[in-house]
Amino acid sequence: MRWKDMRESANVEDRRGQGGRGGFKLGIGGIIAVVVISLLLGKNPIEMLGLVSQFTGGGSVSQQAAAPSDNDQGKQFTARVLGDTEDTWTRLFAENGGTYRPPTLVLFRNGVASACGQASSAVGPFYCPGDSKVYLDLGFFDELSRRYGAKGEFAQAYVIAHEVGHHVQNLIGVSGKVRQLQSGKGEAAANALSVKQELQADCLAGVWGHHAQSRGLLEAGDLQDALIAAQAIGDDTLQRNAGRSVTPDSFTHGSAAERMQWLQRGFDSGRMQDCNTFGG
């Protein structure tokens, strides 16, 4: 992936040097265990992870790292991927008579405060519609590569583009509509709506990838790296890796096959109109 040829966004807020709370860091293995247990108990995984982070401190066993440099490669990478998503979505929104308002990407270590509440690195990358910000601990990429073999820069870019996809959903009203439809629904029905929303974000990430490819920014094998990442974070994959039986009614993000399918669809099409996971 030729990310150094992308435009660097100024909408990156670096909080990594602000200090973190000590304690135990869950990592992806711990995330899987907490998510599966919460689903079995009928609880919201995000709430359970937040509760765990309060007891563990949401931090790392190692000492607090020094404040990062403004020109470290991790920050440059995220800023350039974000900048390219801005260019793509600004153009696509304009073609459809709209105006794209880009999100801010917040880099943090261990724990962070957002408009959606306090969160630890255990929740993984997330988008908060309350402040229109994407939150990312770069350590997630290291663990994704090491534990699940989702290597390559485009796999990391896919994760960023997926969260930006949630921002796009927020701007066009999908997020609010899903929350409205989930109100009063049973757990299985609410989860099914969540899956549709997540799969659409995967498709929108693919749309961005299509346009990055059309500008000659991708290299051989990049898409496959992203598909491996999508497979690794499918709900069924996570449940199997946790030693649990696969329970589709508890899915909140979609199966590995579904996530790969919708990422591929967006990549092949390049049109946000082809990302209607809700049908109709």
N, C-alpha and C positions, 0 to 999 in steps of 0.2 A: 504494500500500500504506500503510495507516494504522498504521505500526509504532510511532508515539508513543503509541498507545492500548494497546499491549501492556505486560504486566508486565515489569519489568526484573529479570533474574536476578542473583543475587549470585555465581554460579559462573563468573565471568570473571576470569582471571589475566592481567594485563598485563605482559608482559616486554619491551615495545618500548623502554623506556628503559634496558635493561641493556647496551646496546652491541652492536655487530655486527662481524663480520670484514670487512675491506676486500676489494676484488677485483671481479670481473665478475659481474653478475647475469644469469642466463640469460634470464629472461622466458619467455613462452609459446612463442615461436618456437624458442628453444633447447631448451625442454622437449620439444617435438615431435620435434626432430632426435635428441635423446638417446634418447627412447622408441623411435622407429622403428629406430634403429641397434641398440639393445639387443635388440629383438624379432627383428631380422634375424640377430643373432648368437646368439640363443637364451639371452640373459641376462635377469635380473630387472631391470626398468626402475628400480625403487626403489634397488637396489644400485648401478646404473650412475650414477644421478643423484647418489647420495651420494658416489660416487667422484669425479665431476666437481666437486661442491661442495668437496671437499677441495683440489683443485688450483686452483679459481677463488676460493676463500675464501668462496663462498656469499653474498657481500655485494653492495654497490652501488658504482657508480663514484663517485657523489656522496658528500659527507661525511656522517658520522653525524648523523642528525637529533636535535634536542633531545628530551628526555623528554616524552612526551605528557601532556596534561592529563587529569585523571580524568573530565572531562565533555565530551571531544571527541565529535563526532557519530558517528564510526566505531565507537567503543567503545559508545556508547549504543545504536546500531542493533543490533550483534551481541548485546548484553546483553538487549535487548528481544525479539529473535527467539528467542534461546535460552530466555528466560523463557516465551515462548508455547509452545515445543515442550515444555517441562517441564510446563506446565499440561495440554496435550493428552495427552501420554504417561502422566502420572500418572493421569488419568481413564481412559484406555483400558486400562492395566494393571489398575487396580482393578476395572473392569468384567469383566475376565477372571480375577479372583482373584489377581492378582499385585501386586507392589510395585515401583514405578519408582524407580530410583536415578539421578538426573541426572548427566550428565558435567560436567566442567569445560572451559571453552573458553579456550584460551591464545592470546593475541594476541602476535605476535612480528614482528621485522624481520630479514630476511636469513637468519638461521640460528637453530636452536633445538635444545636437548637434550631428548629424551623417553625414556620407558622402552623405546621401540622403536629407540633409537639417535639419533645426530646427524642432523639433516636441514636442508637449505637451503630457501629459498623456491621453488627450482626444482621441488620435488616437488608444489607446490600444497597446498591444504588437505588434511589427512589426520586420521584417527582412529587412536589407539594403544590397543589393547585392554589393553596391559600396565599402563597407568595410568588408563584410562578418561577420556582427555582428547582433545578436538578441538583441532587446531593450525591456526592461520590467520594468514597475512600479508595484511593488507587490500589490499596492492598487487595481489593477484590479481584483485580486482574491477575495478580500473582497466584492467588489460590485457584482461580478458575483454570489457569493454565496448568498448574502443578497437579491439581487433584483430578481434573476432568479432561486434560489434554486439549482444551480449547485454546490453542496457541495462536499467535499471529495478531498483528495490529488491527486487522479488520474485524476480528472477533471482539476486540475491545471497543472499536468504533461502533459496532452493532449495538453494544450495551448502551452506549451514550445515545445513539440514534433512537433506540427504543424508548428511552426516557423522554427524549425530545418529542417522540411520537405522542406521548401522554400530554405534553404541552399543546401540541396541535389539537388533540381531542378536547382539551380544555377551551381553547380558543373558538372552536367551531360548535361547542355546546354538547358534545357527546358525553363528557364526564358528568356534567350536571344531570343530563337525562338518565344516565345509568344509576346515579345515586337516587334519583327520584323513583325509578322503576324498582330498585332494590328495597325501598322503604315498605315495610309490612310483609315482605316476602319471606318464605322459609329459607333455611340455610342452603339447601340444594339449588333452589331457584336463584337466590342471590349470588351463589358461586358461579352458576352458569352465565349470568350477566357479566360477572367479573372476568371470566374466561374470554368471552367475546370482546371485551374491552382490551384485554392484554394481547389477544391475537391481532386485533386491529393495530395496536402499537407496533407489533412485530412487522406487520405488512407495511406500515408507514416508514419503519426503519429500512425496509427493503426498497421502498420508493426512493428514499435518499440515496441508497446504494446504487440504484439504477442510474441516477443522474451523476453520481461520482464516477461511475464507470464510463459514462458517455463523455466525460471530460478527460479521460485517460488517467485517472487517479488510482485505479485498481490494477493489481497484478495477478498473474496466474495463481490460483489457489486461494485467493482472498475470500471469495464467496463460500468456498467449502469450509474455511475456518469459522465463518459466522454461522454456518449451518451446524457445525459441531457444537458451537456454543449454545445455539438454540436447543439442540438435542439434550445437552448436558443439564439445562435448567428447566426441562419439561417436568411437569408435576409427577408423571409416572416414573421418570428416571429418578427423581429425588426420593420418591417413596420406596422404590426398589433398593436404592443405595442405603436407605435407612433400615432395611430389613423388614419393611412393612408390605402388606398386600396392597395392590393398586386399587384405589377407591375413587372412581371417576366423579362421584357426587361431591367429593371433597376438593376437587381441582379448583384452583383460583387463577391459574395462568395458562392452562392448556397442556395437552400431552406433548411429548417430544415431536411426534409426527405432525401434529397440528401447528406447532410453533415453526417447524421447518417449512411446512407447506405455505403458511401465510407470509413468511419472510421471503420465500422463493417467489410467491405470486407478486408481491410488491416489487421485487427486484426485476422480474421479467417485464412487468407492465410499466412502471414509472408513473402510474396515475393513482392519485389518492382516491379517485372515484371507484377504483377496483378493490378497495379495501373495506367493503361493507361486510363485516363479519356478522352483522345483526340480521341480515337477510331483508327481504322486502324491497 
